[in-house]
Amino acid sequence: MPIKKSSEKDVRRTARRRVRNVAVITRLRSAVKKVREAKTADEAAVLYKDAVSLIDKAATRKYIHANMAARNKARLAIVVQKLKKAA
């Protein structure tokens, strides 16, 4: 347990941030998973658009690194393209 008052406040602040960080990353991972599990090309395209939006927001707000965002978007685009070719 922290002794100083500022340290106590820092523990509370860190806990709040952690809850928010986990929520953002969880939404992001769920969106990516939905794109990968999509059955049709049309469904994947719609889900891809939502996922890219979440990825960009997370990168802008520094929840994830910009390079990680670019990598995720590129990989998802490949998944969507494969579904379009298969259809």
RAFEN-V959559 format. One record per residue. N is the residue number from 1. RES is the residue in one letter. OMEGA is omega as a letter, one per 20 degrees, with the letter a starting at -180 (NA if undefined). D_LAST is the distance of its C-alpha to the last C-alpha in whole Angstrom. Layout:
BEGIN
n: (N N)
res: (RES RES)
omega: (OMEGA OMEGA)
d_last: (D_LAST D_LAST)
END
This chain:
BEGIN
n: (1 2 3 4 5 6 7 8 9 10 11 12 13 14 15 16 17 18 19 20 21 22 23 24 25 26 27 28 29 30 31 32 33 34 35 36 37 38 39 40 41 42 43 44 45 46 47 48 49 50 51 52 53 54 55 56 57 58 59 60 61 62 63 64 65 66 67 68 69 70 71 72 73 74 75 76 77 78 79 80 81 82 83 84 85 86 87)
res: (M P I K K S S E K D V R R T A R R R V R N V A V I T R L R S A V K K V R E A K T A D E A A V L Y K D A V S L I D K A A T R K Y I H A N M A A R N K A R L A I V V Q K L K K A A)
omega: (r a a a a r r r a r r a r r r a a r a a a a a a r r a a r a r a a r a a a a a a a r a a r r r a r a r r r r a r a r r a r r r r a r r r a a r a a a r r r r a r r r r r a a NA)
d_last: (59 59 63 63 62 59 58 57 56 53 52 51 49 47 47 45 43 42 41 39 37 36 34 33 31 30 28 27 26 24 22 21 20 18 16 16 15 13 10 8 7 10 12 12 13 16 17 17 19 21 21 22 25 27 26 28 31 31 32 34 36 37 35 33 34 32 31 29 27 26 25 23 21 20 19 17 16 14 13 11 10 9 6 5 5 4 0)
END
